[in-house]
Amino acid sequence: MRRFLAMLPLALLTACSPASPPPDQKPPQPKATATARSTPDNAELGSPLWYEWVDERLHISDDGHGPDRGSAEWNSAVQHKLGQEAPQSQPGSPQWQQAVDALLRTRPAM
């Protein structure tokens, strides 16, 4: 009888403790929206794919109408859209592209 009474608190603690989820079960990951393209991890800076991604993130072109991607006019539009966050390096330069890329990878899509 004493053994039973000694085990009772242990049984109650075990029954009342929260159950942990199975280790192989992972929480659901958020899905990207259909309109927002994901970051082109394999796109090189200055490549057509990279320009397309920046253009879509910042909405530079409107239905295919707008400045040519990578042109001085396009770079100026990117600077304008980024506002105060715009890189201070020469627009279009490799340093500028790297700064724009880093900024767009860390900020929410517009």
C-alpha positions as CSV (number, residue, x, y, z in Angstrom):
1,M,0.0,0.0,0.0
2,R,2.9,2.4,0.8
3,R,4.4,1.7,-2.5
4,F,1.2,2.6,-4.3
5,L,0.9,5.8,-2.3
6,A,4.5,6.7,-3.1
7,M,3.9,6.1,-6.8
8,L,0.7,8.2,-6.9
9,P,2.3,11.7,-7.0
10,L,4.7,10.5,-9.8
11,A,1.8,9.1,-11.8
12,L,-0.1,12.4,-11.4
13,L,2.9,14.5,-12.5
14,T,3.4,12.4,-15.5
15,A,-0.2,12.5,-16.5
16,C,-0.4,16.3,-16.1
17,S,2.8,17.2,-17.8
18,P,2.4,18.6,-21.4
19,A,3.1,16.3,-24.2
20,S,5.8,17.3,-26.6
21,P,5.2,16.9,-30.3
22,P,7.0,14.1,-32.1
23,P,10.5,15.0,-33.0
24,D,10.0,14.3,-36.8
25,Q,7.0,16.7,-37.0
26,K,8.0,20.1,-38.3
27,P,5.8,23.3,-38.0
28,P,4.2,24.4,-41.3
29,Q,6.3,26.8,-43.3
30,P,4.7,29.9,-44.8
31,K,4.1,29.7,-48.5
32,A,5.1,32.5,-50.8
33,T,2.3,34.4,-52.4
34,A,1.7,33.7,-56.1
35,T,2.4,37.3,-57.1
36,A,5.7,37.7,-55.2
37,R,8.7,35.9,-56.7
38,S,11.3,34.5,-54.4
39,T,14.8,35.8,-54.3
40,P,16.9,34.4,-57.1
41,D,19.6,32.7,-55.1
42,N,21.3,31.6,-58.2
43,A,21.1,34.9,-60.1
44,E,24.3,36.8,-60.5
45,L,24.3,40.5,-59.8
46,G,23.6,42.4,-63.0
47,S,22.2,39.3,-64.8
48,P,18.9,39.5,-66.6
49,L,17.3,37.3,-63.9
50,W,18.6,39.6,-61.2
51,Y,17.3,42.8,-63.0
52,E,13.9,41.1,-63.4
53,W,13.8,40.3,-59.7
54,V,14.7,43.8,-58.6
55,D,12.2,45.2,-61.2
56,E,9.4,43.0,-59.8
57,R,10.3,43.8,-56.1
58,L,10.2,47.6,-56.7
59,H,7.6,47.7,-59.5
60,I,9.9,49.8,-61.8
61,S,8.2,48.6,-65.1
62,D,4.5,48.7,-65.7
63,D,3.3,45.8,-67.8
64,G,6.6,45.7,-69.7
65,H,6.6,49.5,-70.2
66,G,9.4,51.4,-68.6
67,P,13.1,52.0,-68.8
68,D,15.4,49.2,-70.0
69,R,16.7,47.2,-67.1
70,G,20.1,48.2,-66.1
71,S,20.0,51.5,-68.0
72,A,20.9,54.8,-66.2
73,E,17.1,55.7,-66.2
74,W,16.3,52.3,-64.7
75,N,19.0,52.7,-62.0
76,S,17.6,56.2,-61.2
77,A,14.1,54.7,-60.8
78,V,15.5,52.1,-58.4
79,Q,17.2,54.8,-56.4
80,H,14.0,56.8,-56.3
81,K,11.9,53.7,-55.1
82,L,14.4,52.9,-52.4
83,G,14.3,56.5,-51.1
84,Q,16.4,57.1,-48.0
85,E,17.6,53.5,-48.0
86,A,19.1,53.9,-51.5
87,P,22.9,53.0,-51.7
88,Q,25.2,56.0,-51.8
89,S,27.6,54.3,-54.3
90,Q,27.4,55.1,-58.1
91,P,24.1,53.7,-59.4
92,G,24.7,50.7,-61.6
93,S,28.2,49.9,-60.2
94,P,28.9,46.5,-58.8
95,Q,29.0,48.0,-55.3
96,W,25.6,49.6,-55.9
97,Q,24.1,46.3,-57.2
98,Q,25.5,44.5,-54.1
99,A,23.9,47.0,-51.8
100,V,20.6,47.0,-53.6
101,D,20.6,43.2,-53.5
102,A,21.4,43.0,-49.8
103,L,18.7,45.6,-49.0
104,L,16.0,43.9,-51.0
105,R,16.8,40.5,-49.5
106,T,16.2,41.8,-46.0
107,R,13.2,44.0,-46.5
108,P,9.6,43.0,-47.0
109,A,8.3,43.1,-50.6
110,M,6.5,46.3,-51.6
